[in-house]
Amino acid sequence: MLEIKNLTMVYPTGTVALKDVSFKVEDGEFLGVIGLSGSGKSTLLRCINRLIEPTEGQIIWNGVDVTEADQSELRNIRREIGMVFQHFNLVKRSNVITNVLSGRLGYTPPAWSLINRFNRADREKAIQVLERLGIPEKAHNRADSLSGGQQQRVGIARALMQDPKMILADEPVASLDPVLAHSILGSLETLNQEDGITVMCSLHFLDLVQRYSTKVIGLRDGHLVFEGSKEDVQKIDDERFKDIYGEEAERLGA
């Protein structure tokens, strides 16, 4: 279980990205995080595995205080928490299998990781993961030769190589068309339902949240302004919608 307690993040510029945010994510949930750009969604996800150091508050992961973890403990925590990025964060000039294998760096002796040395079992696992995501034939292609949807599948494969208990997906479909968006979110849903991997995914569109999430939180200007089930999202009226997205926001189809 993940528990966020009174999390606050203030950047050196003085920008308050998160303010006193608290919520829980139960094992096996698919948590959708909604809100406008700049609401704090990406900051929240990056604080959880300490890609960003929070200013105040606690992040409790399976009983361990992530905010107090030393580098050795943090390495072990990060093994259990995969990350999928909006812009893929692949090494473009490297081939696909090398990018996927980088998900095993947390399990690899540091000296080996410097020369991208991986054992046979890891290489076999990487091919199996690519097969599961439908792109085994791309294993030896350069990452930058792939389409956006294929690159995001590589990003998911890399996260899956960690044997994660949770995946943090930061706007994973923001740069993809609607058909590819459903394909990528469908892959995350499969991992959530078949493997029991907890998913925490930031999204812009309520239709995607309603389709894939089991629970939803909403952020506005760094504050938690909504928490509920997918059924609660379906009941959001125009007034509640504006509480989350702002007075000037318009619902699609409104």
C-alpha positions as CSV (number, residue, x, y, z in Angstrom):
1,M,0.0,0.0,0.0
2,L,1.0,3.6,-0.7
3,E,0.2,6.3,1.7
4,I,0.8,10.0,1.1
5,K,0.7,12.1,4.2
6,N,0.6,15.9,4.1
7,L,2.9,16.1,1.1
8,T,4.1,19.5,0.1
9,M,6.5,20.5,-2.6
10,V,7.8,24.0,-3.0
11,Y,10.3,24.6,-5.9
12,P,13.4,26.9,-5.4
13,T,11.5,29.5,-7.4
14,G,8.9,29.7,-4.7
15,T,6.3,27.8,-6.8
16,V,4.1,25.7,-4.6
17,A,3.5,22.5,-6.7
18,L,1.8,20.5,-3.9
19,K,0.2,21.6,-0.7
20,D,-0.7,19.3,2.2
21,V,-1.8,16.4,-0.1
22,S,-2.9,13.2,1.6
23,F,-4.5,10.0,0.2
24,K,-4.0,6.2,0.1
25,V,-3.5,3.8,-2.8
26,E,-4.5,0.2,-2.0
27,D,-2.7,-2.8,-3.5
28,G,-4.1,-3.6,-6.9
29,E,-5.8,-0.3,-7.6
30,F,-5.7,1.6,-10.9
31,L,-5.6,5.1,-9.6
32,G,-6.3,7.9,-12.1
33,V,-4.9,11.4,-11.3
34,I,-6.7,14.2,-13.0
35,G,-6.2,17.9,-13.2
36,L,-5.0,20.6,-15.6
37,S,-1.3,21.0,-16.7
38,G,0.4,22.6,-13.8
39,S,-1.9,21.2,-11.2
40,G,0.9,19.1,-9.6
41,K,0.3,15.7,-11.2
42,S,3.8,15.1,-12.5
43,T,5.4,16.5,-9.3
44,L,3.3,14.1,-7.2
45,L,4.4,11.1,-9.2
46,R,8.0,12.1,-9.2
47,C,8.0,12.7,-5.5
48,I,6.8,9.2,-4.8
49,N,10.1,7.6,-5.9
50,R,12.1,10.7,-5.0
51,L,13.0,11.8,-8.5
52,I,12.1,15.1,-6.8
53,E,12.7,15.6,-3.2
54,P,9.5,16.8,-1.4
55,T,9.7,19.7,0.9
56,E,7.4,18.3,3.7
57,G,5.3,15.3,4.4
58,Q,5.7,11.5,4.2
59,I,5.5,8.9,1.5
60,I,4.9,5.5,3.0
61,W,5.4,2.5,0.7
62,N,4.5,-0.9,2.2
63,G,5.4,0.4,5.7
64,V,8.7,2.1,4.7
65,D,9.1,5.8,4.8
66,V,10.4,6.7,1.4
67,T,11.2,10.3,2.4
68,E,13.6,9.0,5.1
69,A,15.3,6.3,3.0
70,D,19.0,6.4,2.5
71,Q,20.5,5.7,-1.0
72,S,20.7,1.9,-0.4
73,E,17.1,1.7,0.8
74,L,16.0,4.0,-2.0
75,R,17.6,1.7,-4.6
76,N,15.5,-1.2,-3.2
77,I,12.3,0.8,-3.1
78,R,12.8,1.9,-6.7
79,R,13.1,-1.7,-7.8
80,E,9.5,-2.1,-6.8
81,I,8.2,1.1,-8.5
82,G,8.4,1.3,-12.3
83,M,8.0,4.6,-14.1
84,V,6.5,5.4,-17.5
85,F,7.0,8.8,-18.9
86,Q,5.0,11.1,-21.2
87,H,7.9,11.5,-23.6
88,F,9.1,7.9,-23.2
89,N,12.6,8.8,-21.9
90,L,14.3,6.3,-24.1
91,V,18.0,6.4,-25.2
92,K,17.1,7.2,-28.8
93,R,20.3,5.9,-30.4
94,S,20.3,2.6,-28.6
95,N,18.3,-0.3,-29.7
96,V,15.0,-1.4,-28.1
97,I,16.4,-4.4,-26.2
98,T,19.1,-2.2,-24.6
99,N,16.5,0.3,-23.5
100,V,14.3,-2.5,-22.0
101,L,17.3,-4.1,-20.2
102,S,18.0,-0.8,-18.5
103,G,15.0,-1.7,-16.3
104,R,17.3,-4.3,-14.7
105,L,19.9,-1.8,-13.6
106,G,18.6,-1.8,-10.0
107,Y,19.4,-5.6,-9.9
108,T,22.8,-5.3,-11.6
109,P,26.2,-4.8,-9.9
110,P,27.2,-1.2,-10.5
111,A,30.4,-2.1,-12.4
112,W,28.3,-4.2,-14.8
113,S,25.7,-1.4,-15.4
114,L,28.5,0.9,-16.6
115,I,29.1,-1.3,-19.5
116,N,25.5,-2.5,-20.1
117,R,26.4,-6.0,-19.1
118,F,23.4,-8.2,-18.5
119,N,23.2,-11.9,-18.0
120,R,21.4,-14.4,-20.3
121,A,18.3,-14.7,-18.1
122,D,17.8,-10.9,-18.2
123,R,18.1,-10.9,-22.0
124,E,15.6,-13.8,-22.3
125,K,13.3,-11.9,-20.0
126,A,13.5,-8.8,-22.1
127,I,12.4,-10.7,-25.2
128,Q,9.5,-12.2,-23.3
129,V,8.4,-8.8,-22.1
130,L,8.6,-7.4,-25.6
131,E,6.5,-10.4,-26.9
132,R,3.9,-9.7,-24.2
133,L,3.7,-6.1,-25.4
134,G,3.4,-7.1,-29.0
135,I,6.7,-5.8,-30.4
136,P,9.4,-8.6,-30.2
137,E,10.4,-8.0,-33.8
138,K,11.5,-4.5,-32.8
139,A,14.1,-5.7,-30.3
140,H,17.1,-4.7,-32.4
141,N,15.7,-1.6,-34.0
142,R,16.9,1.8,-32.8
143,A,14.4,3.3,-30.4
144,D,14.0,6.5,-32.5
145,S,12.9,4.5,-35.5
146,L,9.7,3.4,-33.7
147,S,6.3,5.1,-33.7
148,G,5.2,6.9,-30.6
149,G,2.9,4.1,-29.5
150,Q,5.7,1.6,-30.0
151,Q,8.2,3.7,-28.0
152,Q,5.7,3.9,-25.2
153,R,5.4,0.1,-25.2
154,V,9.2,0.0,-24.9
155,G,8.8,2.3,-21.9
156,I,6.3,0.0,-20.3
157,A,8.5,-3.0,-21.1
158,R,11.4,-1.3,-19.3
159,A,9.3,-0.7,-16.2
160,L,8.1,-4.3,-16.3
161,M,11.7,-5.6,-16.3
162,Q,11.9,-4.3,-12.7
163,D,9.3,-6.8,-11.5
164,P,7.4,-3.8,-10.1
165,K,4.7,-3.9,-7.5
166,M,3.5,-0.5,-8.7
167,I,3.8,1.5,-12.0
168,L,3.7,5.3,-12.0
169,A,2.6,6.5,-15.4
170,D,3.1,10.2,-16.0
171,E,0.7,11.3,-18.8
172,P,1.6,8.2,-20.8
173,V,-0.8,8.9,-23.6
174,A,-0.7,12.7,-23.8
175,S,1.3,12.6,-27.1
176,L,-0.7,9.8,-28.7
177,D,-3.8,9.8,-30.8
178,P,-7.0,8.3,-29.2
179,V,-6.7,4.8,-30.7
180,L,-3.1,4.5,-29.5
181,A,-4.1,6.0,-26.1
182,H,-6.6,3.1,-25.6
183,S,-4.0,0.6,-26.7
184,I,-1.4,1.8,-24.2
185,L,-3.9,2.2,-21.3
186,G,-5.2,-1.3,-22.2
187,S,-1.7,-2.7,-21.7
188,L,-1.4,-1.0,-18.3
189,E,-4.9,-2.3,-17.4
190,T,-3.8,-5.9,-18.3
191,L,-0.8,-5.6,-16.1
192,N,-3.0,-4.3,-13.3
193,Q,-5.6,-7.0,-13.6
194,E,-3.5,-10.0,-14.6
195,D,-0.3,-9.3,-12.6
196,G,-1.9,-7.4,-9.7
197,I,0.5,-4.5,-10.3
198,T,-0.8,-1.3,-8.8
199,V,-1.0,1.5,-11.3
200,M,-1.0,5.3,-10.6
201,C,-1.6,7.1,-13.9
202,S,-2.1,10.9,-14.5
203,L,-4.5,11.7,-17.3
204,H,-6.2,14.7,-18.7
205,F,-9.5,13.3,-20.1
206,L,-12.3,12.1,-17.9
207,D,-13.5,9.5,-20.5
208,L,-10.2,7.7,-20.2
209,V,-10.3,8.0,-16.4
210,Q,-13.8,6.5,-16.3
211,R,-12.8,3.7,-18.6
212,Y,-9.6,2.5,-16.9
213,S,-9.5,3.8,-13.3
214,T,-10.9,2.0,-10.2
215,K,-10.2,5.1,-8.0
216,V,-9.6,8.8,-8.9
217,I,-8.0,11.8,-7.3
218,G,-8.1,15.3,-8.6
219,L,-5.5,18.1,-8.2
220,R,-5.9,21.8,-8.7
221,D,-3.1,24.3,-8.0
222,G,-1.3,21.6,-5.9
223,H,-4.3,20.9,-3.7
224,L,-6.3,17.7,-3.5
225,V,-9.8,18.7,-4.6
226,F,-11.4,15.4,-5.5
227,E,-11.2,11.7,-4.3
228,G,-13.6,9.0,-5.3
229,S,-14.4,5.9,-7.3
230,K,-14.9,5.7,-11.1
231,E,-18.6,5.8,-10.3
232,D,-18.1,9.1,-8.5
233,V,-16.3,10.5,-11.6
234,Q,-19.3,9.6,-13.7
235,K,-21.5,11.6,-11.3
236,I,-19.4,14.8,-11.6
237,D,-21.7,17.7,-12.5
238,D,-20.6,21.0,-14.1
239,E,-20.1,22.7,-10.8
240,R,-17.9,20.0,-9.5
241,F,-16.0,19.8,-12.8
242,K,-15.2,23.5,-12.5
243,D,-14.0,22.9,-8.9
244,I,-11.3,20.6,-10.4
245,Y,-10.5,22.2,-13.7
246,G,-11.3,25.9,-13.1
247,E,-14.1,28.3,-13.9
248,E,-13.1,28.7,-17.5
249,A,-12.9,25.0,-18.3
250,E,-15.5,23.5,-20.6
251,R,-16.6,19.8,-20.6
252,L,-16.4,18.1,-24.0
253,G,-19.8,17.7,-25.3
254,A,-21.2,20.3,-22.9
